[in-house]
Amino acid sequence: MRFALPIGLLLTVGCTGVDGDAKDDSFGGKDAKNDGSYSSRQLAEVLKLVNESTTTGDKLAEIGLSDEAARSIILHRVGPDLQPGTGDDNIFDDLDELDGVDFVGALALGKLVYSVVPRCENDLTTRPFIDDQTFTGPSSGWARDNAEVEVVLGVKGLTGQRLRELLLTTNAEGRTLYERLRKSKAMEAFTYGFPLDEIPWDTDSQAAREKMPLVALTIEPDRFAPNEEGVREITLGTDLMDDTYYDTHAYSLLGNAIELRGRARWDNATTVRRLLIAAKFGTEIDADGNKVNTKVDIRNDNGASFVSKLDDDVRRGKTAWNGGDAPATPIRGVYEQLAMKNVLLNIGTHKGVLLLEAQAHLRSTRSRYHMNEANTQSLKAIYANGRTQVQRALDAIAKAKTANIIPASARAQVDALETMGRAIIDRSLLVSRINAAGGNVTAATLVEPNALPGAPADAAALDRNRVVAETINTVLHEFATALDDADRVITDAVDEDFDDYADTFRAWRSSLDMNMARKTTWDSFMSSYTSLSTAANRANAIAQFNAYGAEQDNDFDALDDAGWTRLGNYLAKMSLSVAERQIETAGLAGRMLWFDTARAFYVPQSSRAFSNFMIDTTDMTDMLSNQEWGTIPEAERTFAQPLPATKVFNTVLVNELQIELGMEADYVARLKELEAALAASPNDAGIKAQLDGARFVWTQYTGAMKVLAELKGENIINRLRRAGAPNTITWAAPLDSKGNTALKILSDRD
């Protein structure tokens, strides 16, 4: 549904006869901030005014603009299609853009400024405020005070208006593009905590796992459950949130790297459940998307009772969430920071006045789930399974040799593979390669990663164990590659076109037993094939298989008895393909087990996080000025329908990976402890080594978040391009947080 005024109504202006600027007159663009005639607050309000949906041609005429200036402003804003609230709307981003409009010069700017002066007044008699008497008592609520650690990547390269239009486009089933692209199948690769035969073993999943060789993450159990067809798939929870960002008339918080927001979190499209007041200090996002800040927040889970008072509570610095009035800890922190920076006001008899205004309103639909660290027992099982799969390959080779199906041209290749596999099983190859890398072990003394005792005695032992884990990982990957090159020869399954029959067999058996559908290995299907191939079952099984295939594909070629026998070879080949990825993942698991000992050694107070460790969210966020938010009737502010497009000045789509507040504490504390120790003893090599090690461990966790965010990008960008976005769009780190982005646009700041 489009919420927009007809262009005729927007453009209608009377013949005012008002003198105005000439067509090419200029007020100096952004330089108007520096000439002293108008305050930066007034100029920011002018930009908001000309972008507001309620600013029509008639309203601009009432302000005193000439017909030509009013018409030019409206035509610029609505874009080439002359329809407000569409993807080609051209919002005024800065004063230079406004100055570039025909017939807008110094006269027009002066009249626009005059019209917004009432917005900029500091009147204590009609509004809540904070002064030096506000924070005299104990604070209200239970405050979380932690370092917020995130990685943020998002869509860049098209306007917020166009992005919003694309994301809200619906398909034949009525699902928006946002609803379709927010879930990333690539994340299903990280399910180390699930049964071995239910972890995805496809090539894309394996490629994703290879990008994160040290941190073992697993989707929380409830978010990787079987769907209606029995197949496990990632599912998402949805949070509906309204965030109001506060600042002063002069944007003093923004200028001092402080964010303050009041949040209403909705239980459903019509009911508010939780309130939150949060302050963030020193938000920084680097080129890789790493976002850090200090965050303090308080929350109340009886949101419906207090949401109507939230705006006043933030502006006066107190809440009554726990009975009587008490200072809100986050706002007290903001006040103290601004007091130290000498940016508070004295107004009349009131000292240290902080006048907070609701500046920006952000509405977010956030889709999320959690990643946790996998249990080390799961990793040990994955590691041990590598040996099992190497033996599977050796058994397949022995069977092929007995059947004499290996062609002479491939005999040397298969012999070499067999020799390598046997040397892995008896550990002789592992020993020789480890010693070549600087180790000093024998088959009897070699301690493999699944047998490591925990934190090592010293850094030297940790490094020796690293060499072992990395070398075994390399050897297992080499074997998997060699097996991949030979698996069709070993199983006599050289015709890739016949692979479709194996897939059809899998689909057939899964259609009869939903428990089979969740299996990602071929063992269950091989067992089923063996059972169906007995003399008593064979003919009937072939007939049923052919009937199923014909139902699925009109061009299906039925199998005869010889074809059924051949099918067994291809099922065996598929089993070896999965074995190859399991062998590779066993190597990764060995490195992950080593990394866990490094964590325990360098950050001894830390522990593995098995619950609510890392939250992965994909957010679509609409940004409105508070003036626009106020024009929406309260009954229409629910999530039952999208906000009117004409009132949204920007929309962003980002993926945020965050280590949950509190989970970072042990690592951050350890880094601070070692940094302080090194500052006191700058020449202490031992402390420096400990600090380097702790940084290494922490970097792996932050790097894991970056990997997860990057993996989603290709799918999101491709879907947007197919929907009509330009090929130049990218998946990259935003320049700032969502709140700061909105405030910078509204205040016309870089």
C-alpha positions in Angstrom: 0.0 0.0 0.0 1.3 3.5 -0.8 0.8 6.2 1.7 1.3 9.4 -0.3 -0.3 12.7 -1.2 -1.0 13.2 -4.9 1.6 15.4 -6.5 -1.1 17.9 -7.4 -1.8 18.5 -3.8 1.9 18.7 -2.9 2.5 21.3 -5.7 -0.6 23.4 -5.4 0.4 27.0 -4.5 -1.5 30.1 -5.1 -0.3 33.0 -7.2 1.3 34.7 -4.2 3.3 37.2 -6.1 6.0 36.9 -3.5 9.4 38.2 -4.6 11.9 35.5 -4.4 15.4 34.5 -5.4 16.5 34.4 -9.0 16.8 31.0 -10.6 20.6 30.6 -10.0 20.8 32.5 -6.7 22.8 30.7 -3.9 22.9 31.0 -0.1 26.3 29.4 0.0 25.4 25.8 0.7 27.2 24.2 3.6 29.2 27.5 4.0 26.0 29.0 5.5 27.0 27.2 8.7 30.1 29.3 9.0 28.9 32.8 8.2 27.3 33.3 11.6 23.8 34.3 10.4 22.1 31.1 11.5 22.9 28.4 14.0 23.7 24.9 13.0 20.5 23.8 14.8 18.4 26.1 12.7 19.9 25.0 9.5 19.5 21.3 10.5 15.8 22.0 11.2 15.5 23.6 7.8 16.7 20.4 6.2 14.2 18.4 8.2 11.4 20.8 7.2 11.9 20.5 3.5 12.1 16.7 3.7 8.9 16.3 5.8 5.9 14.8 4.1 3.6 17.5 5.5 5.7 20.2 3.7 3.6 20.9 0.7 3.7 23.7 -1.8 1.0 25.5 0.1 2.9 25.2 3.3 6.1 26.6 1.7 4.0 29.5 0.3 2.6 30.2 3.8 6.2 30.4 5.0 6.8 33.0 2.4 8.7 31.2 -0.4 8.0 32.2 -4.0 5.9 30.0 -6.2 9.0 29.0 -8.1 11.0 28.1 -5.1 8.2 26.1 -3.5 7.6 24.1 -6.7 11.3 23.4 -7.3 11.7 22.1 -3.7 8.8 19.7 -4.0 9.7 18.5 -7.5 13.2 17.7 -6.4 12.0 15.8 -3.3 9.5 13.6 -5.1 11.9 12.5 -7.9 11.4 11.9 -11.6 8.2 9.8 -11.2 6.5 12.8 -9.5 5.1 10.4 -6.8 6.0 10.9 -3.2 6.9 7.8 -1.2 8.5 5.8 -4.0 12.0 4.5 -4.6 13.2 7.5 -6.7 12.4 10.1 -4.0 15.3 12.5 -3.7 15.6 13.5 -0.1 17.7 16.6 0.7 20.8 15.1 2.2 22.6 18.4 3.0 22.6 22.2 2.5 24.5 21.9 -0.8 21.7 19.9 -2.3 19.1 22.4 -1.1 21.2 25.3 -2.4 21.4 23.6 -5.8 17.6 23.8 -6.3 16.4 26.5 -8.7 15.1 29.7 -7.1 16.4 28.8 -3.6 18.9 31.4 -2.4 19.4 33.6 0.6 15.8 34.9 0.6 14.3 31.4 0.7 16.8 30.2 3.3 16.0 33.2 5.6 12.3 32.5 5.4 12.8 28.8 6.0 15.0 29.5 9.1 12.4 31.9 10.5 9.7 29.2 10.2 11.7 26.7 12.3 12.8 29.1 15.1 10.1 27.9 17.5 11.6 24.4 17.2 14.9 25.6 18.6 13.8 27.5 21.7 15.0 26.4 25.2 11.8 26.8 27.2 11.9 25.1 30.7 8.2 26.0 31.5 6.6 23.6 29.1 8.9 20.6 28.9 10.8 18.1 31.0 14.5 18.8 31.6 17.5 17.7 33.7 19.6 19.9 35.9 22.2 19.6 38.7 19.4 18.5 41.1 18.1 15.6 39.1 20.6 12.8 40.0 20.7 13.2 43.8 19.2 9.8 44.7 20.1 6.2 43.9 19.5 5.0 40.4 16.6 3.0 39.2 16.6 -0.5 37.6 19.4 -3.0 37.2 22.0 -1.6 34.9 24.1 -3.7 32.5 27.4 -2.0 32.1 29.7 -3.7 29.5 31.8 -3.3 26.4 29.6 -3.9 23.4 31.5 -5.8 20.8 30.0 -6.2 17.3 30.7 -6.7 13.7 28.4 -4.8 11.4 28.1 -5.1 7.6 25.3 -3.8 5.4 24.1 -2.8 2.0 25.7 0.2 0.4 25.4 1.9 -2.9 21.7 2.8 -3.3 19.4 5.3 -1.6 17.4 4.4 1.5 14.2 5.1 -0.4 15.1 2.6 -3.2 16.3 0.0 -0.8 13.1 0.2 1.2 11.0 -0.1 -2.0 12.9 -3.3 -3.0 12.8 -4.8 0.5 9.0 -4.4 0.8 8.3 -5.9 -2.7 6.2 -9.0 -2.3 6.1 -12.3 -4.2 3.1 -14.4 -5.2 2.9 -15.8 -1.7 2.8 -12.2 -0.2 6.3 -12.5 1.4 8.4 -9.4 1.2 12.0 -9.6 -0.2 13.2 -8.8 3.3 11.4 -11.8 4.7 13.0 -14.0 2.0 16.6 -12.8 2.2 17.0 -12.4 6.0 17.6 -16.1 6.6 21.1 -17.4 5.5 21.4 -21.1 4.7 25.2 -20.6 4.9 24.9 -20.4 8.7 23.8 -24.1 8.8 27.4 -25.1 8.3 28.1 -24.1 11.9 26.3 -26.9 13.7 29.1 -28.7 15.4 26.9 -29.5 18.3 24.4 -31.6 16.4 24.7 -35.4 15.5 27.3 -36.2 12.9 24.7 -37.5 10.4 22.6 -34.2 10.7 25.4 -31.7 10.1 25.3 -30.4 6.5 28.1 -32.0 4.5 27.6 -30.2 1.1 30.5 -28.4 -0.5 29.2 -24.9 0.3 28.9 -25.8 4.0 32.4 -27.2 4.0 33.8 -24.1 2.3 32.1 -22.0 5.0 33.6 -24.0 7.8 37.1 -23.7 6.3 36.8 -19.9 6.7 36.6 -20.3 10.5 39.2 -22.9 11.5 39.6 -22.2 15.2 36.3 -21.1 16.7 33.7 -23.9 16.9 30.2 -22.4 16.8 26.9 -24.2 16.7 23.4 -22.8 16.2 21.2 -22.9 19.3 19.2 -26.2 19.3 15.7 -24.7 18.9 16.8 -22.7 15.8 17.9 -25.8 13.8 15.0 -28.1 14.1 13.3 -30.2 11.4 10.8 -28.4 9.2 7.5 -29.8 8.0 9.3 -32.1 5.5 11.7 -33.4 8.2 14.8 -31.5 7.0 16.7 -29.5 9.6 16.8 -25.8 8.7 17.8 -22.6 10.5 14.8 -20.6 11.8 14.7 -17.0 13.1 13.1 -15.2 15.9 11.7 -11.7 15.1 12.1 -8.6 17.3 9.9 -5.5 16.5 11.5 -2.4 18.0 10.9 1.3 18.1 14.0 3.3 19.1 13.9 7.0 19.8 17.3 8.7 19.8 17.7 11.8 22.0 20.1 14.8 21.7 20.2 18.5 22.5 19.3 21.3 20.1 23.0 21.6 19.3 23.5 17.8 19.0 25.9 17.8 21.9 25.6 14.1 22.4 26.5 13.3 18.8 29.4 15.8 18.9 30.8 14.0 22.0 30.4 10.4 20.7 27.4 9.6 23.0 24.2 7.9 22.0 21.1 7.8 24.1 17.9 5.9 23.1 14.6 4.8 24.6 13.4 1.5 23.2 10.0 -0.1 23.0 10.2 -3.8 22.1 7.0 -5.3 20.8 5.7 -8.7 21.7 3.7 -8.8 18.5 2.4 -6.3 16.0 0.2 -4.5 18.5 1.6 -5.1 22.0 4.7 -3.5 23.6 6.5 -6.0 26.0 9.8 -4.5 27.1 11.2 -1.0 27.5 14.9 -0.2 27.5 16.9 3.0 28.1 20.5 2.7 26.8 23.5 4.9 26.6 26.5 4.1 24.4 29.8 5.9 24.6 32.6 6.1 22.1 31.1 4.1 19.2 33.6 3.3 16.5 33.3 1.1 13.4 36.5 0.3 11.5 36.8 -0.5 7.8 36.3 -4.2 8.6 33.0 -3.6 10.3 34.3 -4.1 13.9 32.1 -2.0 16.2 33.0 -1.3 19.8 31.6 1.0 22.5 30.8 1.1 26.1 27.1 0.4 26.8 24.9 0.9 29.9 21.3 0.0 29.8 18.3 -0.6 32.1 15.1 -2.5 31.1 11.6 -3.1 32.2 9.5 -6.1 31.1 6.2 -4.4 31.9 6.4 -2.3 28.8 2.7 -1.7 28.2 2.4 0.0 31.6 5.1 2.5 31.1 5.5 3.1 27.4 3.3 6.2 27.4 5.7 7.8 29.8 9.0 6.7 28.2 9.6 9.9 26.3 9.1 12.1 29.4 11.1 9.7 31.5 14.1 10.0 29.2 13.9 13.8 29.0 13.6 14.2 32.8 16.3 11.5 33.5 14.1 9.4 35.9 11.7 6.5 35.8 9.1 5.1 38.2 9.6 1.5 37.0 10.2 0.2 40.5 7.6 2.2 42.3 8.9 5.7 43.2 10.9 8.1 41.0 14.6 7.3 40.7 17.4 8.4 38.4 18.0 6.3 35.3 21.5 5.0 35.3 22.3 5.4 31.6 21.0 9.0 31.5 23.0 9.8 34.6 26.1 8.5 32.8 25.3 10.8 29.8 24.8 13.8 32.1 28.1 13.2 33.9 30.0 12.9 30.6 28.5 16.1 29.3 29.2 17.9 32.6 32.9 16.9 32.3 32.9 18.4 28.8 31.4 21.7 30.0 28.5 21.6 27.5 25.6 21.9 29.9 23.5 25.1 30.1 22.6 27.5 32.8 19.1 28.8 32.2 17.6 31.2 34.8 18.0 29.7 38.2 18.7 26.3 36.9 22.3 25.2 36.7 23.8 22.4 34.5 20.7 22.1 32.4 20.5 19.2 29.9 17.6 19.7 27.4 17.0 16.4 25.6 14.9 16.3 22.5 13.6 13.3 20.7 15.4 13.8 17.4 15.2 10.5 15.4 12.8 7.6 15.5 14.1 4.3 14.2 11.7 1.4 13.6 13.5 -2.0 13.2 12.3 -5.4 12.2 15.1 -7.6 13.5 15.5 -11.3 12.7 17.8 -13.2 15.1 19.1 -16.4 16.5 22.1 -17.3 18.7 25.4 -19.1 18.0 27.1 -20.8 20.9 30.4 -22.5 21.3 30.3 -26.2 20.6 31.0 -28.6 23.5 34.5 -30.1 23.3 33.0 -33.6 23.5 31.3 -32.9 20.2 34.6 -31.7 18.7 36.4 -34.8 19.9 33.7 -37.0 18.3 34.1 -35.1 15.0 37.9 -35.5 15.2 37.7 -39.2 16.0 35.2 -39.6 13.1 38.0 -38.5 10.7 39.9 -41.8 11.4 36.6 -43.7 10.9 36.2 -42.1 7.5 39.8 -42.8 6.5 39.1 -46.5 7.3 35.9 -46.3 5.2 38.0 -45.2 2.3 40.5 -48.1 2.9 37.6 -50.6 3.0 36.2 -49.2 -0.3 39.7 -49.6 -1.9 40.0 -53.2 -0.6 36.5 -54.0 -2.0 37.4 -52.4 -5.4 40.6 -54.4 -5.6 38.8 -57.6 -4.8 36.2 -56.9 -7.5 39.1 -56.0 -9.9 37.2 -52.8 -11.0 40.2 -50.4 -10.8 41.5 -49.7 -14.3 45.2 -50.1 -14.9 45.5 -46.4 -15.6 44.4 -45.6 -12.0 46.1 -48.4 -10.1 49.1 -46.3 -9.1 46.9 -43.4 -7.9 44.7 -45.8 -5.8 47.8 -47.6 -4.4 49.2 -44.2 -3.3 45.9 -43.3 -1.7 45.8 -46.6 0.1 49.4 -46.2 1.4 48.6 -42.7 2.7 45.5 -43.9 4.4 47.2 -46.8 6.2 50.0 -44.4 7.3 47.4 -42.1 8.8 45.7 -45.0 10.7 49.0 -46.3 12.1 50.1 -42.7 12.7 53.5 -43.1 10.9 52.6 -40.4 8.4 51.5 -38.0 11.1 54.7 -38.6 13.1 57.0 -38.0 10.1 55.2 -34.9 9.0 55.0 -33.4 12.6 58.7 -34.0 13.0 59.5 -32.4 9.7 57.6 -29.4 11.0 59.9 -29.2 14.0 58.2 -31.7 16.4 59.8 -34.5 18.2 57.3 -37.3 18.6 56.9 -41.0 18.0 53.8 -43.0 17.3 53.8 -44.0 21.0 54.3 -40.4 22.4 52.1 -38.5 20.0 49.3 -36.8 21.8 46.6 -36.0 19.3 44.3 -32.9 19.7 41.4 -35.0 21.1 43.6 -36.1 24.0 45.0 -32.8 25.1 44.6 -32.4 28.8 43.5 -28.7 28.9 45.6 -25.7 29.5 49.3 -26.6 28.8 52.0 -26.1 31.3 53.7 -23.3 29.4 53.8 -21.4 26.1 56.3 -23.8 24.6 54.0 -26.8 25.1 51.1 -24.8 23.6 53.2 -24.1 20.5 54.2 -27.8 20.2 50.6 -28.8 20.4 49.8 -26.2 17.7 52.3 -27.8 15.3 50.7 -31.2 15.9 47.1 -29.9 15.3 48.0 -27.9 12.2 50.1 -30.7 10.7 47.3 -33.3 11.2 44.8 -30.9 9.7 47.1 -30.5 6.7 47.5 -34.3 6.3 43.8 -35.0 6.6 43.0 -32.3 4.0 45.6 -33.8 1.6 44.0 -37.2 2.0 40.5 -35.9 1.5 41.7 -34.2 -1.7 43.3 -37.4 -3.0 40.2 -39.4 -2.1 38.1 -36.9 -4.0 40.2 -37.4 -7.1 39.8 -41.2 -6.9 36.4 -41.9 -5.4 34.6 -42.5 -8.7 37.3 -45.0 -9.8 37.1 -46.8 -6.5 33.3 -47.2 -6.6 33.0 -47.6 -10.4 30.7 -44.6 -10.5 32.4 -42.6 -13.3 29.2 -41.3 -15.1 28.3 -38.0 -13.3 24.9 -38.0 -15.1 23.9 -41.1 -13.2 24.3 -39.2 -9.9 20.7 -38.0 -10.3 19.5 -41.6 -9.6 21.3 -41.5 -6.2 19.6 -38.2 -5.4 16.2 -39.6 -6.5 16.8 -42.7 -4.3 17.5 -40.4 -1.3 14.3 -38.3 -2.0 12.2 -41.5 -2.3 13.3 -43.0 1.0 13.0 -39.6 2.7 9.4 -39.2 1.4 8.5 -42.5 3.1 10.3 -41.7 6.4 10.7 -38.2 7.7 13.4 -39.3 10.0 15.5 -40.0 7.0 15.0 -36.5 5.6 17.2 -35.0 8.3 20.1 -37.3 7.6 23.0 -35.6 5.8 25.2 -38.6 5.4 24.4 -41.6 3.2 24.7 -44.4 5.7 21.0 -44.7 6.4 20.3 -44.8 2.7 23.0 -47.4 2.0 21.4 -49.6 4.7 18.0 -49.1 3.1 19.4 -50.0 -0.3 21.0 -53.1 1.1 17.7 -54.2 2.7 15.8 -53.5 -0.5 18.2 -55.4 -2.6 17.6 -58.8 -1.1 16.0 -61.5 -3.3 12.7 -61.1 -1.5 12.5 -57.3 -1.9 14.5 -56.4 -5.0 11.9 -56.6 -7.8 9.2 -54.7 -5.8 11.8 -52.1 -4.7 12.9 -51.4 -8.3 9.2 -51.0 -9.3 8.4 -48.6 -6.5 11.6 -46.6 -7.1 10.7 -46.3 -10.8 7.2 -45.3 -10.0 8.4 -42.5 -7.7 10.9 -41.3 -10.2 8.2 -41.1 -12.9 6.0 -39.1 -10.6 8.8 -36.5 -10.0 10.0 -36.3 -13.6 8.2 -37.1 -16.9 11.5 -37.7 -18.5 12.6 -40.2 -15.9 14.3 -43.3 -17.4 13.4 -46.4 -15.4 16.1 -48.6 -14.0 16.3 -52.3 -14.8 18.0 -54.9 -12.6 21.5 -54.0 -13.8 20.7 -50.3 -13.3 19.7 -51.0 -9.7 23.0 -52.8 -9.1 24.8 -49.8 -10.6 22.8 -47.5 -8.3 24.6 -49.1 -5.3 27.9 -48.0 -6.7 26.8 -44.4 -6.9 25.4 -44.5 -3.3 28.8 -45.7 -2.2 30.4 -42.9 -4.1 28.1 -40.4 -2.4 29.2 -41.9 0.9 32.8 -41.3 0.1 32.1 -37.7 -0.9 30.6 -37.0 2.5 33.6 -38.9 4.1 36.0 -36.4 2.4 34.3 -33.4 4.0 34.1 -35.2 7.3 37.8 -35.9 7.2 38.5 -32.3 6.4 36.3 -31.2 9.3 38.1 -33.6 11.6 41.3 -31.7 10.8 39.5 -28.4 11.7 38.1 -30.0 14.9 41.7 -30.8 15.9 42.7 -27.2 15.5 39.6 -26.1 17.4 40.5 -28.4 20.3 44.0 -26.9 20.4 42.5 -23.4 20.3 40.4 -24.2 23.4 43.6 -24.9 25.3 45.1 -21.6 24.0 42.0 -19.8 25.4 42.4 -21.5 28.8 46.1 -20.7 28.8 46.0 -17.0 27.8 42.6 -16.1 29.4 42.5 -18.4 32.4 39.4 -16.9 33.9 37.4 -17.5 30.7 35.2 -20.5 29.9 33.4 -21.9 26.8 30.0 -20.2 26.2 27.3 -22.8 25.7 24.3 -20.4 25.9 23.5 -17.0 24.4 27.1 -16.4 23.4 26.7 -14.6 20.1 23.6 -13.1 18.7 23.2 -12.8 14.9 20.7 -10.3 13.7 19.6 -9.0 10.4 17.9 -5.6 10.7 15.7 -3.6 8.3 15.4 -0.2 9.9 13.3 2.8 8.9 14.4 6.3 10.0 12.0 9.1 10.7 12.5 12.6 12.2 10.6 13.0 15.4 8.4 15.6 13.7 7.3 13.0 11.1 6.7 10.4 13.8 4.5 12.8 15.6 2.2 13.2 12.5 1.3 9.5 12.5 -1.8 8.9 14.5 -1.1 6.8 17.6 -3.4 4.1 16.5 -1.4 3.7 13.3 2.0 3.3 15.0 1.8 -0.4 15.4 3.7 -3.0 13.3 0.4 -4.1 11.7 1.5 -2.4 8.5 4.6 -0.6 7.2 5.0 3.0 8.0 4.0 5.6 5.4 6.8 5.7 2.9 6.6 9.5 2.6 7.6 9.9 6.3 10.7 7.7 6.1 13.9 9.7 5.3 16.2 6.7 5.2 16.2 2.9 5.4 19.2 0.6 6.0 19.7 -3.2 6.0 22.5 -4.5 8.1 23.7 -7.7 9.6 25.1 -7.4 13.1 27.0 -10.1 15.0 27.4 -9.3 18.7 28.9 -11.1 21.6 26.2 -10.8 24.2 26.8 -8.3 26.9 28.7 -9.9 29.7 30.1 -12.7 27.6 33.0 -10.5 26.6 33.9 -9.5 30.2 36.6 -12.1 31.0 38.4 -11.4 27.7 38.2 -7.6 28.0 39.3 -7.7 31.7 42.3 -9.9 30.8 43.4 -7.6 28.0 43.1 -4.6 30.4 45.0 -6.4 33.1 47.9 -7.3 30.8 48.0 -3.9 29.1 48.3 -2.3 32.6 51.0 -4.8 33.6 53.0 -4.1 30.4 52.7 -0.4 30.8 54.2 -0.8 34.3 57.0 -3.1 33.0 57.4 -2.3 29.3 60.5 -4.5 28.9 58.9 -7.7 30.3 58.9 -10.1 27.4 56.8 -12.6 29.4 54.0 -10.1 29.9 54.2 -9.0 26.3 53.9 -12.7 25.1 50.9 -13.2 27.4 49.2 -10.0 26.0 49.9 -11.1 22.4 48.4 -14.4 23.2 45.3 -13.0 24.8 44.8 -10.6 21.8 45.2 -13.6 19.5 42.4 -15.5 21.3 40.1 -12.5 21.4 40.8 -11.7 17.7 39.6 -15.2 16.8 36.2 -14.5 18.3 35.8 -11.1 16.7 37.1 -12.5 13.5 34.4 -15.3 13.7 31.7 -12.6 13.7 33.2 -11.0 10.6 33.2 -14.4 8.8 29.5 -15.0 9.6 28.6 -11.5 8.4 30.6 -11.8 5.2 29.1 -15.2 4.4 25.6 -13.6 4.2 26.6 -10.8 1.9 26.7 -12.6 -1.4 23.1 -14.0 -1.1 21.7 -10.6 0.0 23.4 -8.6 -2.7 22.5 -11.1 -5.4 18.8 -11.1 -4.4 18.7 -7.3 -4.3 20.3 -7.1 -7.8 17.8 -9.6 -9.2 15.1 -7.4 -7.7 16.4 -4.4 -9.6 19.2 -2.9 -7.5 22.2 -1.6 -9.4 25.2 -4.0 -9.9 27.3 -1.4 -8.0 25.8 -2.1 -4.6 28.2 -3.7 -2.1 28.1 -5.5 1.3 30.4 -3.4 3.5 30.9 -1.8 6.8 28.6 1.2 7.4 30.3 4.5 8.4 28.5 4.6 11.7 25.8 3.0 13.9 22.2 3.2 12.9 21.4 5.8 15.5 24.3 8.1 14.7 23.6 7.7 10.9 20.1 9.1 11.5 21.3 11.9 13.7 24.1 12.9 11.3 21.6 13.1 8.4 19.2 15.2 10.5 21.9 17.5 11.8 23.7 17.7 8.4 27.0 16.5 9.8 29.6 14.3 8.3 
